[in-house]
C-alpha cells in the first residue's frame, strides 16, 4: 500500500508539531539549579531520588499501558507502537503546557522556565492521561487522529490542573481525578463522537476478539502496572508522606486483586475471565490515589481497594454491555470501569479523609497546613474539583472529538495493524503453507500408489510360479 492522504497528513503534522516543540523548548527552557554539577550533594540525592521514580513511571506508561492494550488479536503492533509514539510526544507537549500554567500561577515572566527531573515525571503523567483516553478509542482511529487527540487533550489536561490544583487546591497525589478520571471521561466523550454510529459494526467485528497469546501479553502489561503503581502514586510526594503512599497503595492493590479474582470466578461459573483479571485488579491503585498521602489507615486502604475491585469487575461484566446496548457507547478497553469509576471513588474518599483530618490536626504531625492548603474547607474543595474535572474532561473530549471527526477520516480497516504497519500478509503465508501441505500429501499418495503396484506385481509373480509348479507336478 502506498502513501494515502492520512499517511501524508500524519507525517506532515508530526513534523510540524515536533519542530514547534523543539523551538519552544530550545528557546524557553533552561536547567534548574538541581541539574547543575556545581550544586550541593543534597541536590544530587534529590535528583537521584526523582530519577528512580521517573524510571518507574516511564515503565508503567510505555510498557504497562502498551502491553495492557495488546489484547486485540490483530492490533498488537498498533497498541504498543502508538503508545510508544504518543508517550514521547506527550511528554514534550506536557512540559510546555505545564510550564505555561506554572508561570501564570506563580506570576512569573514567560521569558524563561527552569526545568528539573520532576518536570519529566509530570510529563509522563500527561502521557498516562492520553493513554487512558487512547484505550476508549483503541483500534478505531488513525495515527493522524491519535496525534490530534493527544495535542488537544494535553491542552485541556494542563488547564484542568491549573484550575483544580492551583486554584481550587485539590489534594490528588496519585491523580485519581486529574489523571484517571480526566483521561477516562475525555475518552468516553471521544468515543461517543467518533464511533457511536458504528457500534453495531464494531461489536460484530471478529477482529475485536483476543487469543490466548494476546491475552497473555496483555496480562504482562497488567503485572507491570501493578508492580510500579506505588511509584506512580508517590513520585511527587513529600518526603514525610511518601512511605504512607507506598503502604496505602500496595494494600489497596492487593485487595482489589483478590476481590477481582473472587468476583470473576463467581460471574463465570468458577472460571476467571481474562478481561477482569487484566483490568479490575488494578482498580485499587486508581481509587487510592487521591488519598494515598493522607491518613487513610491500613484498614481504610484495604477497604478502598476491595470496593474498587468489586465495582470495576461489576462494570466490566454488567455495566459495559448495558451501555453498549442502551446508549450505543463503545469503550474498547473499558476505561470507564478501570479508570473512570475508581477515579471518582478516589475523589470521594479523599473528601471523606480530609473531613476526618480537619477535626484532628495531630494526625499529620505539624504538616497539616502544608497538605491541607484550604484549611478546614478542604473537603468542599475536593468535591468541587470532581465537578470541575468531569466538566473539563467531557467538554474537552466532545470538542476534540468533533474537530477530529470533521477534519479527518476514520480508519478504513478498524482493529487492523496492516493499514499503517509494514507487515507480511498472513493470508499469503497461510496459502503457501497449505500449498506445501497439498504437495506433500500428493507426494505421499503417489508413493502409496507405487507401493501398491509393486505389491500387486509381486503377488502376480508368486501366483505364476505356483501355477508352474502345479503344472510340472502333473
Secondary structure as the mmCIF struct_conf table of DSSP 4:
data_model
#
loop_
_struct_conf.conf_type_id
_struct_conf.id
_struct_conf.beg_label_comp_id
_struct_conf.beg_label_asym_id
_struct_conf.beg_label_seq_id
_struct_conf.end_label_comp_id
_struct_conf.end_label_asym_id
_struct_conf.end_label_seq_id
HELX_RH_AL_P HELX_RH_AL_P1 UNK A 5 UNK A 28
STRN STRN1 UNK A 29 UNK A 31
HELX_RH_3T_P HELX_RH_3T_P1 UNK A 33 UNK A 35
TURN_TY1_P TURN_TY1_P1 UNK A 37 UNK A 38
BEND BEND1 UNK A 39 UNK A 39
HELX_RH_AL_P HELX_RH_AL_P2 UNK A 41 UNK A 58
HELX_RH_PI_P HELX_RH_PI_P1 UNK A 59 UNK A 64
HELX_RH_AL_P HELX_RH_AL_P3 UNK A 65 UNK A 68
TURN_TY1_P TURN_TY1_P2 UNK A 69 UNK A 71
BEND BEND2 UNK A 72 UNK A 72
TURN_TY1_P TURN_TY1_P3 UNK A 73 UNK A 74
HELX_RH_AL_P HELX_RH_AL_P4 UNK A 76 UNK A 105
TURN_TY1_P TURN_TY1_P4 UNK A 106 UNK A 107
TURN_TY1_P TURN_TY1_P5 UNK A 110 UNK A 111
STRN STRN2 UNK A 113 UNK A 115
HELX_RH_AL_P HELX_RH_AL_P5 UNK A 117 UNK A 136
TURN_TY1_P TURN_TY1_P6 UNK A 137 UNK A 139
BEND BEND3 UNK A 140 UNK A 141
HELX_RH_AL_P HELX_RH_AL_P6 UNK A 143 UNK A 161
HELX_RH_PI_P HELX_RH_PI_P2 UNK A 162 UNK A 167
BEND BEND4 UNK A 168 UNK A 168
TURN_TY1_P TURN_TY1_P7 UNK A 173 UNK A 174
HELX_RH_PI_P HELX_RH_PI_P3 UNK A 176 UNK A 181
HELX_RH_AL_P HELX_RH_AL_P7 UNK A 182 UNK A 195
HELX_RH_3T_P HELX_RH_3T_P2 UNK A 196 UNK A 198
HELX_RH_AL_P HELX_RH_AL_P8 UNK A 199 UNK A 204
HELX_RH_3T_P HELX_RH_3T_P3 UNK A 206 UNK A 208
HELX_RH_AL_P HELX_RH_AL_P9 UNK A 212 UNK A 234
TURN_TY1_P TURN_TY1_P8 UNK A 235 UNK A 236
TURN_TY1_P TURN_TY1_P9 UNK A 239 UNK A 241
HELX_RH_AL_P HELX_RH_AL_P10 UNK A 242 UNK A 267
TURN_TY1_P TURN_TY1_P10 UNK A 268 UNK A 270
HELX_RH_AL_P HELX_RH_AL_P11 UNK A 274 UNK A 279
HELX_RH_3T_P HELX_RH_3T_P4 UNK A 280 UNK A 282
HELX_RH_AL_P HELX_RH_AL_P12 UNK A 283 UNK A 287
TURN_TY1_P TURN_TY1_P11 UNK A 288 UNK A 293
BEND BEND5 UNK A 294 UNK A 294
HELX_RH_AL_P HELX_RH_AL_P13 UNK A 298 UNK A 314
HELX_RH_PI_P HELX_RH_PI_P4 UNK A 315 UNK A 319
HELX_RH_AL_P HELX_RH_AL_P14 UNK A 320 UNK A 327
BEND BEND6 UNK A 332 UNK A 333
HELX_RH_AL_P HELX_RH_AL_P15 UNK A 335 UNK A 335
HELX_RH_PI_P HELX_RH_PI_P5 UNK A 336 UNK A 340
HELX_RH_AL_P HELX_RH_AL_P16 UNK A 341 UNK A 357
TURN_TY1_P TURN_TY1_P12 UNK A 358 UNK A 359
HELX_RH_3T_P HELX_RH_3T_P5 UNK A 361 UNK A 364
TURN_TY1_P TURN_TY1_P13 UNK A 365 UNK A 366
HELX_RH_AL_P HELX_RH_AL_P17 UNK A 368 UNK A 371
TURN_TY1_P TURN_TY1_P14 UNK A 373 UNK A 374
HELX_RH_3T_P HELX_RH_3T_P6 UNK A 375 UNK A 377
HELX_RH_AL_P HELX_RH_AL_P18 UNK A 378 UNK A 407
BEND BEND7 UNK A 408 UNK A 408
BEND BEND8 UNK A 412 UNK A 413
TURN_TY1_P TURN_TY1_P15 UNK A 414 UNK A 415
BEND BEND9 UNK A 417 UNK A 417
TURN_TY1_P TURN_TY1_P16 UNK A 418 UNK A 420
BEND BEND10 UNK A 421 UNK A 421
HELX_RH_AL_P HELX_RH_AL_P19 UNK A 426 UNK A 473
#
